[in-house]
Amino acid sequence: MLERITHAVEAIRDMNRQIATAAEEQTSVAEDISRNLTEITSIASTNLDNMQRTEAASLNLHGLSGQLNEVTARLSA
């Protein structure tokens, strides 16, 4: 009887170790996911800034193109 109790206690201890190990692994994965999401957010923010700069440069080029057309038209006249 005592031997059966000892085996049961050992089995419970092994299960507790497995649960603890799984919990540590889940914590590690959750931390990795959090870091990756933070990095993705940073990259998305940088992309937004770059897109806004590209839009501003495009508008500037459009304006310069219009001015160049005006100058060319005046010189051709």
C-alpha positions in Angstrom: 0.0 0.0 0.0 2.8 2.4 0.9 4.6 1.6 -2.3 1.5 2.4 -4.3 1.2 5.8 -2.6 4.9 6.4 -3.2 4.4 5.7 -6.9 1.4 7.9 -7.1 3.3 10.8 -5.4 6.2 10.3 -7.9 3.7 10.3 -10.8 2.1 13.5 -9.5 5.6 15.1 -9.0 6.5 14.2 -12.6 3.2 15.7 -13.9 3.9 18.9 -11.9 7.4 19.1 -13.5 5.9 18.7 -16.9 3.3 21.3 -16.2 5.9 23.7 -14.9 8.1 23.1 -18.0 5.1 23.7 -20.3 4.2 26.9 -18.5 7.8 28.1 -18.8 7.8 27.3 -22.6 4.4 29.1 -23.0 5.8 32.2 -21.2 8.8 32.2 -23.4 6.7 32.0 -26.6 4.4 34.7 -25.3 7.4 37.0 -24.7 8.7 36.2 -28.2 5.3 37.1 -29.7 5.2 40.3 -27.7 8.7 41.3 -28.9 7.8 40.5 -32.5 4.6 42.6 -32.3 6.5 45.5 -30.9 9.0 45.2 -33.8 6.2 45.0 -36.3 4.5 48.1 -34.8 7.8 49.9 -35.1 8.3 48.9 -38.7 4.8 49.8 -39.6 5.3 53.3 -38.0 8.5 53.7 -40.0 6.8 52.7 -43.2 4.0 55.2 -42.5 6.6 58.0 -42.0 8.4 57.0 -45.3 5.1 56.8 -47.2 4.2 60.3 -46.0 7.6 61.6 -47.1 7.2 59.9 -50.4 3.8 61.5 -50.9 5.2 65.0 -50.0 8.0 64.5 -52.5 5.6 63.3 -55.2 3.4 66.4 -54.7 6.5 68.6 -54.8 7.7 66.9 -58.0 4.2 67.4 -59.5 4.4 71.1 -58.7 7.9 71.4 -60.2 6.7 69.6 -63.3 3.9 72.1 -63.7 6.4 75.0 -63.3 8.7 73.4 -65.9 5.8 73.1 -68.3 5.0 76.8 -67.9 8.6 77.8 -68.5 8.9 75.5 -71.5 5.6 77.0 -72.9 6.9 80.5 -72.4 10.2 79.8 -74.1 8.5 78.1 -77.0 6.2 81.0 -77.6 
